[in-house]
């Protein structure tokens, strides 16, 4: 087994890889360019703990088993039935308790298989009509962060749609304290295993003397590896709001008209905002050629519908644009296996949410990191 492994990048993928390598008996050195670990999983410090877009876990895959076995996702928070009762779907400009009947029928088709080579809009339109196909694509934009979800592979979108909105046992999980708590636990565990961590260390070339796992965004990995690494990702406007609590506020909303999404994070975790306040995170995918200012205006109009008079009650707010950093999206004819390969040859491995591993968003980071760690620790082994 290889004993010296270097990991570049201290986000979710880098921390996962460092732990897996150390558990296999390797000596691990992890470099992170920023002063803090966690990458895009980091959250703002208390008293308002907000993530970079929607951040939850789904307990229906090996990624979650790995996290749970190590105690990283303990201490779950759960919304009350009353909180769930304030969830809505925006349909044709109105807030409804449930999606339209045709979309509900589509949600029930759990065993239906969608083609890889056809775009989702064309495939879904042929079964439930164009209007329903658009609503379904907009509903799952919470995961794709993309205004053109209908152009993606039908198989890719359908799998996400069924995982998030299908008739399955509830798999969504919220950890009290948010992802920052999980990342802090992972960092402490890595250090306890003997992983040497250097923050504020920007690496401009691949180190020599052992396997290297590059766990950065594709743009940074491209520079390090000296090759072009690209994949499709989303483009969305983000808005985080804390307000004094009001019973009229909606806790959760899927926007079937424009692809927006709204979620209360205090409905399952009252530690992330001061007492008597509610913290919401909203998003709205940016349309092709749309100015960012216009996308933010649409997002604020969405907030107006869900949080009446929020501007007069706001205690915290921030906005941002996320482009090309919201996880891999697969176009027709492509699957996760076609993304940039994990094994780059010559003892170099790639990990992150845009590489060749299954899952959605952060799950891709974990799954790819575990594969990269296994390959790195066995590198050079007969």
Secondary structure, DSSP 8 states (H G I E B T S, - for coil): ---EEEEE--BHHHHHHHHHHHHTT-EEEEEESSSSSBGGG----TTS---SS---EESSSHHHHHHHHTTTT-SEE---HHHHTTEEEEETTEEESS--HHHHHHHT-TT----SSSBHHHHHHHHH-HHHHHHHHHHTHHHH--TTGGGBBHHHHHHHHHHHHSS----EEEETTHHHHHHHHHHHHHHHTT-EEEES----S---SSEEEE-S-HHHHHHHHTS-------EEEEEEEEEE--TTS-SEEEETTT--EEEESSSS-TTSS-TTEEEEEEEEE--TT--HHHHHHHHHHHHHHHSTTGGGTEEEEEEEEEES-S----BTT--GGGSB-SEEETTEEE-STTBS--SSTHHHHHHHHHHHHHHHHTTT--
